[in-house]
Amino acid sequence: MSSAELISALRDAHQAHLCAQLQNEDHWQALMAQASDSLGAVPLGKLVDSDSLTTVVDQWLQQALSAQGLQTVVSDVSKAVWEAAEKDPATVGELLSEDHFEAILEQVLKLQTLREKAIHAAMSHPLVSEMVSEMLYTGIKNFLLEENALAKLPGVSSVMKMGRKSMVGKAMGGMEESIRDYLRKNIRVTLRTGEQWLNKQLTNERIEQLARDGYQRVAPLKPANYLKLVPAGTIDEVVSQGCAIGDETARLDYTRRLVSVGIHAAVHSLSDMPLQTLLDGMKISEDQVRQITAPALARGATVLIEQGVLEPFIQWVLDDFYQSEACKAAIEKING
C-alpha cells in the first residue's frame, strides 16, 4: 500500500471513529469526566482572561445588531409562549408563592427613601396637578349647584323666591374663572399637603397590610384571563421596539462601562471557586450534570451528521494533519 493510500485509509478510519464516538453517550460521559479531572481544583476564574473577554464583548456590543438580527425569532418565540400562557390554568399564587412574596415585600419595605422620592416625583408631575385641580373644581361646582349652597347665601334666597333661579346658574358661571384661578395659584400647596399625607399614611405597617391584602386577592386569579385582553399585533410591535431600543442601549458608553465592570467582577468572584464548589452551590453533582447533558450531546451529534454538517467539518479538521508534510514524512518513514 502506497503512502498516499495508507494516509487516506487512516484518515477515513479516523473520521468514521470520531463520528461514531460523538454519537455515543458513554464517550461524552468519559470526555466530561476527563475534563473535570483535568480542571481539578483550578479556580474557574483562572481559566479566563477578563481583559480579553471584555474586549470581545465590547466590540460585539458596538458592532453587532444582535437583537434586531434575531427579531423574527424573538417574535415567533414570544408569540408561541404567549399563546401557551393564554391557555395555561396556572394562578398567580402558583407562580409566586406566599413565601417568595414575603421575601420580596421585606426588601421593598427597606426602600423608604426611594419610596418618598417616587411619591414626590409623582405629586410634582404636571398631569397630577391638572387632575387634582380639575377634581377640586368639579367637586366645588357640584356642591354649589347640586346642594343649593348658593341659595343659602344672604340675598340669594330672596332672589330665588322671586322666581329667578336661573340667576344662580349664571352666578356660578361667573365664578368659574375665579375658582379655577384660585386653584391654579394654590395647587402646589394642596399637592404638598397630599404628599405629606401619603408619606404619613404609607408606613411600613400600612404597606405590609395593603400588600398582603392585595396578594390574597390576586393569588387565585389566572394570568391567562388577562393575557387574552391584549390586542392582536401587540407582541410584534413590542418586540420590534424592544429590539431597536436594546441595540441602541447596548452601544451607549454607560452600558459598555457597566458590562465591563460586571465581567471583571464575575471573573474575580470565580477566581477562588473551582468547578466542584460551583456545582455544590447549585446543589447538583458532576454525575448529574453528565447524566443530563451526555444524551443531549450525543443526539445533537446525530442530528448534525444527518443534516450533513458534522462529517465535512470533521474531515476538514483531520485533513489539516493527514495532508500535512509531517504526516507524509512519518508514513514514508514507516514504509521505508
Backbone as numpy.savetxt, mean C-alpha at the origin, in Angstrom:
# Nx Ny Nz CAx CAy CAz Cx Cy Cz
36.75 -41.92 -31.70 35.90 -40.72 -31.70 36.78 -39.48 -31.70
36.52 -38.59 -32.62 37.33 -37.38 -32.73 37.07 -36.48 -31.53
37.97 -35.53 -31.34 37.83 -34.60 -30.23 36.53 -33.80 -30.34
36.20 -33.38 -31.56 34.98 -32.60 -31.77 33.74 -33.41 -31.43
33.75 -34.69 -31.83 32.61 -35.56 -31.54 32.47 -35.81 -30.05
33.59 -35.98 -29.39 33.57 -36.22 -27.94 33.05 -35.00 -27.19
33.51 -33.83 -27.62 33.05 -32.58 -26.98 31.55 -32.42 -27.16
31.07 -32.71 -28.38 29.64 -32.58 -28.66 28.82 -33.57 -27.82
29.34 -34.78 -27.69 28.65 -35.80 -26.91 28.60 -35.42 -25.42
29.72 -34.93 -24.93 29.77 -34.51 -23.53 28.81 -33.34 -23.26
28.79 -32.39 -24.17 27.90 -31.23 -24.00 26.45 -31.66 -24.01
26.09 -32.54 -24.94 24.70 -33.02 -25.01 24.30 -33.78 -23.76
25.22 -34.61 -23.26 24.94 -35.37 -22.05 24.80 -34.44 -20.84
25.66 -33.46 -20.81 25.63 -32.47 -19.72 24.30 -31.69 -19.75
23.88 -31.29 -20.93 22.63 -30.55 -21.07 21.44 -31.40 -20.65
21.41 -32.64 -21.09 20.30 -33.53 -20.71 20.28 -33.77 -19.21
21.48 -33.90 -18.62 21.58 -34.12 -17.18 21.03 -32.92 -16.41
21.40 -31.71 -16.83 20.94 -30.51 -16.15 19.42 -30.35 -16.27
18.89 -30.60 -17.45 17.44 -30.49 -17.66 16.68 -31.45 -16.76
17.22 -32.66 -16.63 16.56 -33.65 -15.77 16.68 -33.24 -14.30
17.85 -32.76 -13.90 18.07 -32.38 -12.51 17.18 -31.22 -12.08
17.06 -30.24 -12.97 16.27 -29.05 -12.63 14.77 -29.36 -12.49
14.33 -30.48 -13.02 12.93 -30.88 -12.88 12.73 -31.85 -11.72
13.81 -32.10 -10.98 13.77 -33.06 -9.88 13.72 -32.33 -8.54
12.68 -32.59 -7.73 12.54 -31.93 -6.44 13.72 -32.22 -5.52
14.21 -33.45 -5.55 15.32 -33.82 -4.68 16.56 -33.00 -5.00
16.75 -32.68 -6.27 17.90 -31.87 -6.66 17.81 -30.48 -6.02
16.64 -29.89 -6.08 16.46 -28.57 -5.49 16.61 -28.62 -3.97
16.13 -29.69 -3.36 16.30 -29.87 -1.93 17.80 -29.89 -1.57
18.55 -30.69 -2.32 19.98 -30.81 -2.06 20.70 -29.49 -2.34
20.28 -28.80 -3.41 20.91 -27.54 -3.78 20.72 -26.49 -2.68
19.48 -26.40 -2.15 19.22 -25.43 -1.10 19.91 -25.80 0.20
20.00 -27.08 0.47 20.71 -27.53 1.67 22.19 -27.17 1.58
22.76 -27.36 0.39 24.17 -27.03 0.19 24.40 -25.53 0.32
23.47 -24.74 -0.22 23.58 -23.28 -0.12 23.53 -22.85 1.34
22.64 -23.47 2.10 22.53 -23.14 3.52 23.80 -23.50 4.27
24.36 -24.67 3.94 25.62 -25.08 4.58 26.76 -24.14 4.22
26.75 -23.69 2.98 27.82 -22.78 2.52 27.73 -21.43 3.23
26.49 -20.97 3.41 26.31 -19.69 4.10 26.70 -19.81 5.57
26.32 -20.95 6.16 26.68 -21.17 7.55 26.20 -20.04 8.44
27.13 -19.50 9.23 26.77 -18.43 10.17 27.12 -17.05 9.61
27.36 -16.97 8.30 27.69 -15.67 7.71 26.47 -14.76 7.74
26.56 -13.58 8.36 25.41 -12.65 8.37 25.01 -12.26 6.96
23.71 -12.19 6.73 23.21 -11.89 5.39 23.65 -10.53 4.90
23.76 -9.57 5.83 24.18 -8.23 5.43 25.58 -8.19 4.86
26.41 -9.17 5.25 27.79 -9.22 4.74 27.84 -9.71 3.29
26.74 -10.27 2.81 26.71 -10.81 1.45 26.27 -9.77 0.43
25.97 -8.55 0.89 25.46 -7.51 0.01 26.28 -6.24 0.19
26.61 -5.59 -0.93 27.27 -4.29 -0.87 26.19 -3.22 -0.97
25.93 -2.53 0.13 24.82 -1.58 0.18 24.98 -0.44 -0.82
26.21 0.02 -1.05 26.42 1.12 -1.99 26.07 0.70 -3.42
26.51 -0.49 -3.81 26.20 -0.98 -5.16 24.70 -1.19 -5.34
24.06 -1.77 -4.32 22.63 -2.00 -4.40 21.87 -0.68 -4.49
22.29 0.30 -3.70 21.65 1.62 -3.72 21.79 2.26 -5.09
22.96 2.14 -5.70 23.19 2.73 -7.02 22.27 2.11 -8.07
22.15 0.78 -8.03 21.28 0.10 -9.00 19.83 0.54 -8.83
19.35 0.55 -7.58 17.96 0.93 -7.32 17.72 2.38 -7.71
18.68 3.26 -7.40 18.52 4.68 -7.72 18.43 4.90 -9.22
19.29 4.22 -9.97 19.25 4.34 -11.43 17.93 3.81 -11.99
17.44 2.74 -11.39 16.16 2.18 -11.83 15.03 3.18 -11.59
15.03 3.79 -10.42 13.99 4.76 -10.10 14.00 5.94 -11.07
15.20 6.34 -11.51 15.32 7.49 -12.39 14.92 7.17 -13.83
15.20 5.95 -14.27 15.09 5.66 -15.69 13.90 4.79 -16.08
13.46 3.91 -15.20 12.42 2.95 -15.59 11.03 3.43 -15.22
10.12 3.43 -16.19 8.71 3.71 -15.91 8.05 2.38 -15.54
8.49 1.84 -14.40 8.08 0.49 -14.04 6.59 0.38 -13.80
6.00 1.35 -13.13 4.57 1.27 -12.81 3.72 1.35 -14.08
4.03 2.31 -14.95 3.26 2.47 -16.18 3.49 1.30 -17.13
4.68 0.73 -17.09 4.95 -0.42 -17.94 4.11 -1.62 -17.56
3.76 -1.70 -16.29 2.96 -2.82 -15.79 1.49 -2.43 -15.60
1.10 -1.28 -16.14 -0.24 -0.76 -15.88 -1.34 -1.75 -16.27
-1.21 -2.36 -17.44 -2.24 -3.30 -17.89 -2.32 -4.51 -16.96
-1.16 -5.00 -16.55 -1.13 -6.15 -15.63 -1.74 -5.76 -14.29
-1.34 -4.61 -13.77 -1.87 -4.14 -12.48 -3.38 -3.98 -12.56
-3.85 -3.44 -13.66 -5.29 -3.23 -13.84 -6.04 -4.56 -13.89
-5.51 -5.51 -14.65 -6.16 -6.82 -14.76 -6.19 -7.54 -13.41
-5.08 -7.49 -12.71 -5.01 -8.14 -11.40 -5.96 -7.47 -10.42
-5.98 -6.14 -10.43 -6.84 -5.39 -9.50 -8.30 -5.71 -9.74
-8.69 -5.78 -11.02 -10.10 -6.06 -11.32 -10.48 -7.49 -10.93
-9.56 -8.42 -11.15 -9.84 -9.81 -10.78 -9.99 -9.94 -9.25
-9.08 -9.28 -8.52 -9.15 -9.32 -7.05 -10.42 -8.62 -6.56
-10.74 -7.49 -7.18 -11.93 -6.73 -6.79 -13.20 -7.55 -7.00
-13.29 -8.19 -8.16 -14.48 -9.00 -8.46 -14.60 -10.17 -7.47
-13.47 -10.76 -7.11 -13.51 -11.85 -6.14 -13.94 -11.33 -4.77
-13.45 -10.13 -4.41 -13.81 -9.55 -3.11 -15.30 -9.20 -3.05
-15.87 -8.82 -4.21 -17.30 -8.49 -4.26 -18.18 -9.69 -3.95
-17.64 -10.87 -4.17 -18.42 -12.10 -3.97 -18.06 -12.81 -2.65
-17.07 -12.29 -1.95 -16.60 -12.97 -0.75 -17.47 -12.59 0.46
-17.89 -13.57 1.24 -18.78 -13.30 2.38 -18.05 -12.85 3.65
-16.75 -12.63 3.59 -15.98 -12.26 4.79 -16.50 -10.96 5.39
-16.44 -10.88 6.70 -16.87 -9.67 7.41 -15.65 -8.86 7.84
-15.90 -7.61 8.24 -14.82 -6.75 8.72 -14.16 -7.37 9.95
-14.98 -7.99 10.81 -14.44 -8.61 12.00 -13.50 -9.76 11.71
-13.73 -10.46 10.60 -12.84 -11.55 10.21 -11.54 -11.02 9.63
-11.62 -9.88 8.96 -10.44 -9.29 8.33 -9.57 -8.55 9.35
-10.22 -7.98 10.37 -9.50 -7.27 11.42 -10.03 -7.75 12.77
-9.29 -8.63 13.42 -9.74 -9.17 14.70 -9.78 -8.08 15.76
-10.51 -8.34 16.82 -10.62 -7.35 17.89 -9.27 -7.09 18.55
-8.45 -8.13 18.69 -7.12 -7.96 19.28 -6.27 -7.02 18.45
-6.31 -7.22 17.12 -5.53 -6.35 16.24 -6.08 -4.93 16.25
-7.40 -4.81 16.30 -8.02 -3.49 16.38 -7.56 -2.76 17.64
-7.52 -3.46 18.76 -7.09 -2.85 20.02 -5.62 -2.42 19.94
-4.81 -3.20 19.27 -3.38 -2.85 19.13 -3.23 -1.58 18.30
-4.02 -1.46 17.23 -3.97 -0.25 16.40 -4.47 0.95 17.18
-5.57 0.77 17.91 -6.14 1.85 18.71 -5.13 2.35 19.74
-4.39 1.44 20.33 -3.38 1.82 21.32 -2.34 2.76 20.72
-1.95 2.48 19.50 -0.96 3.33 18.83 -1.56 4.68 18.44
-2.82 4.67 17.99 -3.49 5.91 17.58 -3.62 6.86 18.77
-3.91 6.33 19.93 -4.11 7.18 21.12 -2.83 7.91 21.52
-1.69 7.44 21.06 -0.43 8.10 21.38 -0.18 9.33 20.51
-0.99 9.51 19.47 -0.76 10.59 18.50 -1.57 11.84 18.85
-1.54 12.26 20.12 -2.37 13.39 20.54 -1.96 14.69 19.84
-0.66 14.95 19.75 -0.20 16.18 19.10 -0.63 16.22 17.64
-0.46 15.10 16.95 -0.87 15.03 15.55 -2.38 15.20 15.43
-3.12 14.64 16.37 -4.58 14.76 16.36 -4.99 16.22 16.50
-4.36 16.94 17.41 -4.69 18.35 17.61 -4.34 19.19 16.39
-3.23 18.87 15.75 -2.85 19.59 14.54 -3.85 19.31 13.41
-4.32 18.06 13.33 -5.30 17.71 12.29 -6.61 18.45 12.52
-7.04 18.55 13.77 -8.28 19.27 14.09 -8.12 20.75 13.73
-6.97 21.31 14.07 -6.73 22.72 13.77 -6.75 22.97 12.26
-6.09 22.08 11.52 -6.05 22.25 10.07 -7.45 22.13 9.47
-8.23 21.18 9.97 -9.59 20.99 9.45 -10.47 22.20 9.75
-10.40 22.69 10.98 -11.26 23.82 11.36 -10.82 25.13 10.72
-9.58 25.17 10.22 -9.08 26.38 9.57 -9.32 26.38 8.07
-9.84 25.30 7.55 -10.04 25.21 6.10 -11.19 26.13 5.66
-11.01 26.85 4.55 -12.07 27.75 4.07 -13.41 27.07 3.84
-13.38 25.82 3.39 -14.63 25.11 3.14 -15.41 24.91 4.44
-14.67 24.60 5.52 -15.33 24.44 6.82 -15.90 25.77 7.29
-15.15 26.86 7.06 -15.64 28.18 7.43 -16.94 28.50 6.72
-16.98 28.24 5.43 -18.20 28.51 4.65 -19.35 27.63 5.11
-19.06 26.36 5.39 -20.12 25.45 5.80 -20.72 25.86 7.15
-19.86 26.17 8.12 -20.34 26.57 9.44 -21.11 27.87 9.36
-20.58 28.81 8.58 -21.27 30.10 8.42 -22.66 29.92 7.83
-22.76 29.06 6.81 -24.06 28.82 6.18 -25.01 28.11 7.14
-24.49 27.17 7.92 -25.33 26.47 8.89 -25.88 27.44 9.94
-25.01 28.33 10.43 -25.45 29.31 11.42 -26.49 30.24 10.84
-26.25 30.72 9.62 -27.21 31.63 9.00 -28.57 30.96 8.80
-28.54 29.71 8.31 -29.80 28.97 8.09 -30.55 28.78 9.39
-29.80 28.45 10.46 -30.44 28.26 11.75 -31.07 29.53 12.28
-30.33 30.64 12.16 -30.87 31.93 12.61 -32.10 32.32 11.80
-32.02 32.17 10.49 -33.14 32.55 9.63 -34.38 31.72 9.94
-34.19 30.41 10.07 -35.35 29.55 10.36 -35.96 29.87 11.72
-35.09 30.19 12.67 -35.61 30.54 13.99 -36.46 31.80 13.93
-35.96 32.79 13.22 -36.68 34.06 13.15 -38.00 33.94 12.40
-38.01 33.11 11.34 -39.21 32.99 10.53 -40.19 31.97 11.07
-39.67 30.79 11.39 -40.58 29.71 11.77 -41.06 29.81 13.21
-40.26 30.39 14.08 -40.67 30.52 15.48 -41.31 31.87 15.76
-41.54 32.66 14.70 -42.15 33.98 14.85 -41.41 34.85 15.86
-40.09 34.70 15.89 -39.30 35.47 16.84 -39.42 36.97 16.59
-39.52 37.36 15.31 -39.66 38.78 15.01 -40.97 39.33 15.52
-42.00 38.48 15.50 -43.33 38.95 15.95 -43.34 39.28 17.42
-42.39 38.73 18.16 -42.36 38.98 19.60 -41.57 40.22 19.97
-40.96 40.84 18.96 -40.22 42.07 19.24 -41.18 43.22 19.44
-40.86 44.18 20.31 -41.72 45.33 20.54 -42.05 46.07 19.24
-43.32 46.33 18.98 -43.75 47.07 17.79 -44.12 46.19 16.64
-43.49 44.98 16.54 -43.79 44.10 15.41 -45.14 43.42 15.60
-45.45 43.04 16.85 -46.72 42.36 17.09 -47.90 43.21 16.69
-47.83 44.52 16.95 -48.93 45.40 16.58 -49.08 45.49 15.08
-47.98 45.44 14.37 -48.03 45.48 12.91 -48.72 44.25 12.37
-48.42 43.08 12.98 -49.02 41.83 12.54 -50.51 41.82 12.81
-50.93 42.44 13.94 -52.36 42.48 14.25 -53.12 43.33 13.24
-52.41 44.20 12.56 -53.04 45.07 11.57 -53.08 44.38 10.20
-52.72 43.10 10.17 -52.80 42.35 8.92 -51.65 42.59 7.98
-50.53 42.95 8.51 -49.38 43.25 7.65 -48.24 42.28 7.95
-48.56 40.98 7.97 -47.56 39.95 8.27 -46.47 39.88 7.21
-46.82 40.26 6.00 -45.82 40.19 4.93 -44.62 41.07 5.22
-44.85 42.07 6.07 -43.75 42.97 6.38 -42.67 42.27 7.20
-43.06 41.19 7.93 -42.06 40.43 8.71 -41.06 39.77 7.77
-41.60 39.15 6.72 -40.71 38.52 5.74 -39.80 39.53 5.09
-40.35 40.70 4.78 -39.52 41.74 4.17 -38.43 42.21 5.14
-38.82 42.29 6.39 -37.83 42.70 7.40 -36.70 41.70 7.47
-37.06 40.41 7.40 -36.05 39.36 7.42 -35.14 39.47 6.22
-35.74 39.75 5.07 -34.93 39.89 3.87 -33.94 41.03 3.99
-34.36 42.10 4.64 -33.45 43.22 4.82 -32.34 42.95 5.79
-32.56 41.97 6.68 -31.55 41.62 7.68 -30.53 40.61 7.17
-30.80 39.98 6.03 -29.96 38.88 5.56 -28.50 39.28 5.43
-28.24 40.39 4.76 -26.86 40.79 4.53 -26.17 41.16 5.83
-26.92 41.75 6.76 -26.34 42.12 8.05 -25.93 40.88 8.84
-26.80 39.85 8.81 -26.49 38.60 9.51 -25.27 37.93 8.90
-25.25 37.85 7.57 -24.11 37.20 6.89 -22.82 37.96 7.17
-22.89 39.28 7.14 -21.70 40.09 7.39 -21.18 39.86 8.81
-22.08 39.77 9.76 -21.69 39.52 11.15 -21.03 38.15 11.28
-21.62 37.15 10.63 -21.05 35.80 10.70 -19.67 35.75 10.07
-19.49 36.45 8.94 -18.19 36.45 8.28 -17.11 37.05 9.19
-17.47 38.12 9.89 -16.50 38.80 10.74 -16.16 37.98 12.00
-17.08 37.17 12.43 -16.90 36.46 13.69 -16.70 34.95 13.54
-16.63 34.46 12.28 -16.55 33.02 12.06 -15.28 32.43 12.65
-14.16 33.18 12.62 -12.91 32.66 13.16 -13.00 32.41 14.66
-13.65 33.33 15.34 -13.84 33.13 16.78 -14.71 31.91 17.03
-15.75 31.77 16.21 -16.65 30.62 16.35 -15.89 29.31 16.10
-15.05 29.30 15.06 -14.30 28.09 14.74 -13.26 27.77 15.81
-12.64 28.80 16.39 -11.70 28.55 17.47 -12.40 27.93 18.67
-13.61 28.42 18.91 -14.40 27.83 19.99 -14.71 26.37 19.69
-15.04 26.10 18.42 -15.31 24.73 18.01 -14.09 23.84 18.14
-12.92 24.39 17.78 -11.68 23.63 17.89 -11.38 23.29 19.34
-11.54 24.27 20.22 -11.31 24.03 21.65 -12.28 22.99 22.20
-13.52 23.05 21.72 -14.52 22.10 22.19 -14.16 20.69 21.75
-13.71 20.56 20.49 -13.34 19.23 19.99 -12.16 18.66 20.76
-11.14 19.49 20.98 -9.97 19.02 21.71 -10.34 18.60 23.13
-11.29 19.32 23.71 -11.73 18.99 25.07 -12.54 17.70 25.09
-13.37 17.52 24.06 -14.22 16.35 24.01 -13.47 15.08 23.61
-12.51 15.24 22.69 -11.82 14.06 22.16 -10.65 13.66 23.07
-10.97 13.30 24.27 -9.97 12.73 25.17 -9.68 11.29 24.74
-8.61 10.73 25.25 -8.30 9.34 24.92 -9.44 8.40 25.33
-10.03 8.69 26.48 -11.14 7.85 26.94 -12.33 7.93 25.99
-12.63 9.15 25.53 -13.76 9.33 24.61 -13.48 8.68 23.26
-12.24 8.81 22.78 -11.88 8.19 21.50 -11.96 6.67 21.61
-11.48 6.13 22.72 -11.58 4.68 22.93 -13.02 4.23 22.86
-13.90 4.97 23.53 -15.32 4.62 23.56 -15.92 4.67 22.16
-15.65 5.76 21.43 -16.20 5.92 20.08 -15.64 4.86 19.13
-14.32 4.61 19.23 -13.69 3.65 18.33 -14.21 2.24 18.57
-14.31 1.85 19.81 -14.81 0.50 20.11 -16.27 0.33 19.72
-17.04 1.38 19.95 -18.44 1.33 19.52 -18.53 1.21 18.00
-17.67 1.97 17.32 -17.65 1.90 15.86 -17.23 0.53 15.36
-16.22 -0.05 16.01 -15.76 -1.38 15.60 -16.87 -2.42 15.77
-17.58 -2.36 16.89 -18.66 -3.32 17.12 -19.76 -3.17 16.08
-19.94 -1.96 15.58 -20.98 -1.73 14.57 -20.57 -2.25 13.20
-19.30 -2.07 12.85 -18.86 -2.45 11.50 -18.35 -3.88 11.41
-17.99 -4.48 12.55 -17.42 -5.84 12.53 -18.31 -6.84 11.80
-19.64 -6.80 11.96 -20.47 -7.79 11.26 -20.71 -7.47 9.78
-20.32 -6.27 9.34 -20.61 -5.86 7.97 -19.69 -6.58 6.98
-20.18 -6.74 5.76 -19.41 -7.39 4.69 -18.89 -6.33 3.72
-17.57 -6.22 3.57 -17.01 -5.27 2.61 -17.56 -5.45 1.21
-17.93 -6.70 0.86 -18.43 -6.99 -0.48 -19.65 -6.14 -0.81
-20.50 -5.88 0.17 -21.72 -5.11 -0.07 -21.41 -3.68 -0.48
-20.29 -3.16 -0.04 -19.92 -1.79 -0.34 -19.04 -1.69 -1.58
-18.25 -2.72 -1.83 -17.42 -2.73 -3.04 -18.29 -2.73 -4.29
-19.47 -3.34 -4.19 -20.37 -3.39 -5.35 -20.90 -2.02 -5.74
-20.80 -1.05 -4.84 -21.31 0.29 -5.10 -20.35 1.14 -5.93
-19.12 0.67 -6.08 -18.13 1.43 -6.84 -18.48 1.37 -8.34
-18.55 2.52 -9.01 -18.94 2.53 -10.43 -17.97 1.77 -11.32
-18.49 1.20 -12.38 -17.64 0.48 -13.35 -16.63 1.45 -13.96
-15.45 0.97 -14.20 -14.40 1.79 -14.80 -13.53 2.52 -13.80
-13.95 2.51 -12.53 -13.18 3.22 -11.51 -11.79 2.63 -11.33
-11.70 1.30 -11.34 -10.40 0.66 -11.09 -9.39 1.04 -12.17
-9.82 1.00 -13.44 -8.90 1.37 -14.52 -8.40 2.80 -14.36
-9.29 3.69 -13.98 -8.91 5.10 -13.81 -7.95 5.27 -12.64
-8.26 4.61 -11.54 -7.40 4.72 -10.36 -6.02 4.13 -10.63
-5.98 2.98 -11.30 -4.70 2.36 -11.62 -3.87 3.26 -12.53
-4.51 3.83 -13.53 -3.81 4.72 -14.46 -3.21 5.92 -13.73
-4.02 6.55 -12.89 -3.53 7.70 -12.13 -2.46 7.28 -11.13
-2.68 6.13 -10.47 -1.73 5.66 -9.48 -0.37 5.33 -10.08
-0.37 4.72 -11.26 0.89 4.38 -11.93 1.65 5.64 -12.33
0.93 6.62 -12.87 1.58 7.88 -13.27 2.17 8.59 -12.06
1.38 8.66 -11.00 1.85 9.32 -9.77 3.02 8.55 -9.18
2.93 7.20 -9.19 4.00 6.39 -8.63 5.32 6.59 -9.34
5.29 6.63 -10.67 6.54 6.82 -11.42 7.11 8.22 -11.21
6.23 9.22 -11.16 6.71 10.58 -10.93 7.29 10.73 -9.52
6.62 10.10 -8.56 7.10 10.16 -7.18 8.45 9.46 -7.02
8.63 8.36 -7.75 9.88 7.60 -7.66 11.08 8.43 -8.10
10.87 9.41 -8.98 11.96 10.22 -9.50 12.32 11.39 -8.60
11.51 11.67 -7.61 11.78 12.79 -6.73 13.05 12.55 -5.90
13.82 13.60 -5.69 15.00 13.49 -4.83 14.62 12.99 -3.44
13.47 13.45 -2.97 12.97 13.05 -1.65 12.84 11.53 -1.57
12.19 10.93 -2.58 11.99 9.48 -2.60 13.31 8.74 -2.68
14.17 9.21 -3.56 15.45 8.53 -3.76 16.32 8.59 -2.51
16.26 9.72 -1.80 17.02 9.82 -0.54 16.51 8.82 0.48
15.18 8.73 0.61 14.61 7.82 1.60 14.89 6.36 1.24
14.82 6.03 -0.05 15.12 4.67 -0.49 16.57 4.31 -0.16
17.47 5.26 -0.42 18.88 5.03 -0.14 19.10 4.78 1.35
18.49 5.61 2.18 18.62 5.43 3.64 18.04 4.08 4.06
16.90 3.72 3.46 16.26 2.46 3.81 17.11 1.25 3.46
17.74 1.28 2.28 18.59 0.15 1.87 19.78 0.00 2.81
20.45 1.12 3.10 21.60 1.05 4.00 21.18 0.55 5.39
20.01 1.00 5.86 19.54 0.57 7.17 19.23 -0.93 7.18
18.63 -1.42 6.08 18.30 -2.85 6.00 19.56 -3.71 6.00
20.54 -3.30 5.20 21.80 -4.07 5.14 22.50 -4.04 6.50
22.48 -2.87 7.14 23.11 -2.76 8.46 22.39 -3.65 9.48
21.06 -3.67 9.40 20.28 -4.48 10.34 20.57 -5.96 10.16
20.84 -6.35 8.91 21.11 -7.77 8.62 22.59 -8.12 8.78
23.41 -7.13 9.13 24.85 -7.37 9.17 25.25 -8.32 10.29
24.37 -8.51 11.27 24.67 -9.45 12.36 23.66 -10.59 12.41
22.96 -10.81 11.30 21.88 -11.79 11.31 22.11 -12.86 10.24
22.53 -14.06 10.62 22.65 -15.16 9.66 21.28 -15.67 9.25
21.24 -16.50 8.21 19.98 -17.01 7.68 19.15 -17.72 8.74
19.78 -18.54 9.56 19.05 -19.31 10.55 18.33 -18.40 11.55
19.00 -17.33 11.94 18.38 -16.38 12.88 17.17 -15.72 12.25
17.28 -15.36 10.96 16.17 -14.73 10.25 14.98 -15.68 10.17
15.25 -16.95 9.82 14.17 -17.93 9.72 13.53 -18.22 11.08
14.36 -18.22 12.12 13.82 -18.43 13.46 12.84 -17.33 13.82
13.19 -16.10 13.43 12.31 -14.98 13.69 11.01 -15.08 12.92
11.06 -15.73 11.76 9.86 -15.93 10.94 9.06 -17.15 11.37
9.57 -17.87 12.38 8.90 -19.07 12.89 8.78 -20.15 11.83
9.85 -20.30 11.04 9.86 -21.33 10.01 11.26 -21.92 9.91
11.36 -23.20 9.65 12.67 -23.87 9.58 13.15 -23.96 8.14
14.43 -24.26 7.98 14.99 -24.44 6.64 14.33 -25.62 5.94
14.04 -26.68 6.69 13.38 -27.83 6.09 12.01 -27.45 5.53
11.28 -26.62 6.27 9.97 -26.19 5.80 10.10 -25.34 4.54
11.11 -24.48 4.50 11.33 -23.64 3.32 11.60 -24.53 2.10
12.43 -25.54 2.30 12.75 -26.43 1.19 11.51 -27.22 0.75
10.71 -27.67 1.71 9.50 -28.43 1.37 8.51 -27.57 0.58
8.49 -26.29 0.89 7.56 -25.39 0.21 8.05 -25.03 -1.19
9.33 -24.71 -1.31 9.84 -24.14 -2.56 10.34 -25.17 -3.58
10.88 -26.30 -3.12 11.46 -27.27 -4.06 10.45 -27.76 -5.10
9.24 -28.16 -4.73 8.27 -28.60 -5.75 7.95 -27.50 -6.76
7.85 -26.27 -6.27 7.51 -25.15 -7.15 8.65 -24.88 -8.14
9.89 -24.96 -7.66 11.04 -24.73 -8.54 11.14 -25.83 -9.60
10.92 -27.07 -9.18 10.98 -28.18 -10.14 9.89 -28.04 -11.19
8.69 -27.71 -10.76 7.59 -27.53 -11.70 7.86 -26.34 -12.62
8.45 -25.29 -12.06 8.79 -24.12 -12.88 9.77 -24.46 -13.98
10.76 -25.31 -13.66 11.73 -25.73 -14.67 11.05 -26.53 -15.77
10.10 -27.40 -15.39 9.37 -28.19 -16.39 8.59 -27.29 -17.34
7.95 -26.28 -16.79 7.19 -25.34 -17.62 8.11 -24.61 -18.60
9.28 -24.17 -18.12 10.23 -23.46 -18.99 10.75 -24.38 -20.10
10.96 -25.64 -19.78 11.41 -26.59 -20.80 10.30 -26.82 -21.83
9.07 -26.98 -21.33 7.94 -27.20 -22.23 7.73 -26.01 -23.17
8.05 -24.83 -22.70 7.89 -23.63 -23.51 9.11 -23.35 -24.39
10.10 -24.23 -24.33 11.28 -24.07 -25.19 12.19 -22.94 -24.77
12.18 -22.58 -23.49 12.97 -21.45 -23.00 14.24 -21.91 -22.29
14.14 -22.94 -21.47 15.25 -23.32 -20.60 16.38 -24.02 -21.34
16.05 -24.95 -22.24 17.11 -25.72 -22.91 18.04 -24.85 -23.75
17.52 -23.91 -24.55 18.45 -23.04 -25.29 19.36 -22.24 -24.37
18.84 -21.83 -23.23 19.65 -21.07 -22.28 20.75 -21.95 -21.70
20.39 -23.18 -21.31 21.39 -24.11 -20.78 22.46 -24.38 -21.83
22.02 -24.57 -23.06 22.97 -24.83 -24.14 23.94 -23.66 -24.31
23.40 -22.45 -24.22 24.25 -21.26 -24.36 25.29 -21.19 -23.24
24.84 -21.52 -22.02 25.76 -21.50 -20.88 26.85 -22.57 -21.04
26.47 -23.77 -21.48 27.44 -24.86 -21.62 28.41 -24.61 -22.77
27.91 -24.01 -23.85 28.77 -23.75 -25.01 29.93 -22.84 -24.65
29.72 -22.00 -23.64 30.80 -21.10 -23.23 32.05 -21.88 -22.86
31.85 -23.08 -22.29 33.01 -23.92 -21.96 33.32 -24.93 -23.06
32.31 -25.65 -23.53 32.57 -26.75 -24.46 33.08 -26.28 -25.82
32.88 -25.05 -26.16 33.40 -24.52 -27.42 34.66 -23.69 -27.20
35.16 -23.71 -25.98 36.35 -22.92 -25.68 37.62 -23.68 -26.05
38.69 -22.93 -26.20 39.97 -23.54 -26.51 40.46 -24.40 -25.34
40.11 -24.02 -24.13 40.53 -24.79 -22.96 39.93 -26.19 -22.99
38.67 -26.30 -23.39 38.02 -27.61 -23.47 38.65 -28.45 -24.59
38.84 -27.82 -25.74 39.44 -28.54 -26.86 40.83 -29.06 -26.50
41.59 -28.23 -25.82 42.96 -28.63 -25.46 42.92 -29.81 -24.47
41.99 -29.78 -23.52 41.90 -30.86 -22.54 41.50 -32.17 -23.20
40.53 -32.13 -24.14 40.07 -33.35 -24.81 41.18 -33.90 -25.72
41.85 -33.02 -26.44 42.91 -33.47 -27.35 44.06 -34.09 -26.53
44.30 -33.56 -25.36 45.35 -34.12 -24.51 44.99 -35.54 -24.08
43.69 -35.74 -23.76 43.24 -37.07 -23.34 43.30 -38.04 -24.52
42.90 -37.56 -25.70 42.90 -38.43 -26.88 44.32 -38.76 -27.35
45.24 -37.96 -26.88 46.63 -38.20 -27.28 46.88 -37.65 -28.64
